[in-house]
Amino acid sequence: MESVNWEKAKSNYEARWVSKSGKNRSVLFTPEGKFIEQVNAIPVCALPPAVIVYVKEHYKGFKIDEAGIITDAKDALMFEAVVNSKNLVFDDKGNFVKRN
């Protein structure tokens, strides 16, 4: 059985674990237990090229430390890139959406 770590993420709750295949996973819930999103780790090279270009232009000298695919409650897909301890979120085509 995998070990799950729970933490408070702003006003929500996040469960994090490493799957049997060795990949980082997380799931975010509201305080009422409603599913918000899940994040599955992916290799940085699996990000859309537009994400790499955005990071090179806006975070010169920094590299992408982690990458993930986000699936929200409506099954919409987005990408996440962690750069300099900042979570950057991109749409399914690699266009910048927000910084968490």
N, C-alpha and C positions, 0 to 999 in steps of 0.2 A: 504494500500500500504506500502511496506517495504521501509525503509530509506537506501539509498545507499551512501556510502562514497567512494570518489575517491581519489587516491593518486598516486604519481609518484613512480615507482619501477624501479630503475636504469634508463634506457632510455624508459621504457614501462609505461603503465598505468594500475592500478589495481582498480577494483570495489569490495567493500566488503559490505556485508549485512548479517542480520540474517533473515532466512526464517520464514514463518508463523509457521513452526513446531519447531522453536527455534534453528535450526542448523546454524552454521557459514558457509558462502559460499563466494567464491571470484572468479573473472574472470580476466585474464590478457590479455591485447591487446597491439599490437605494436602502435607506434605513428600514423601509417596510418589506424588504426582501425582493423587490422587483428587479429583474435582470436589466442591466443597462448595456453592457458590452463585454466581449471577450477579446483578449489579445493573445495571439500565438506568435512566438518568435520565429523569424526567418533570417536567412543569411543577408547581410547588407547588399550583396550583389543581386539579390532577388527584388530589390526595390525598383520601381519604375525609374528610367533614366532622368526624368524631370526632377525627381527628389534629389538625386546626386548633384545635378546642376544647381538647384536652389541652395543646397548646403554649401557648395563651393563658392557661390556668389555672396551669400549672406553670413556665412560663418568661416571666413577665410582663416586658414591655419588650424582648423579643428576637423576632426574626423567623426564619422558616424560610429558611435560606440555600440549601439544596439538597434535592431530593426524588428518590426512586427506588422502583422496584418490584424486589423481591428474589424470585428463583425459586431454591429449593433443590434438592438432588439428588432429592427425592421429588416435584418439581413443585409444592410448596406455595408459595403466593404470600403475600408480606408487603410492607409498605411501610416505607421509611426516610425520616426527616426529619433533616436536619443543622441543629442549633440551638446557637449559641454553641460551636461546635467539638465538639459531642457528637452521636454518631449514635444516634438514637432509633428503635427498631424496633417496628412495630405489626402486628397480624394483618391478615388480608384484610378485616376489617370496620372497622378503625381503632382497635381496642383496644390500649393500650400493652402491650408484651411485655417489653422490656428496653432498657437503655442500653449501648451498646458504647463 
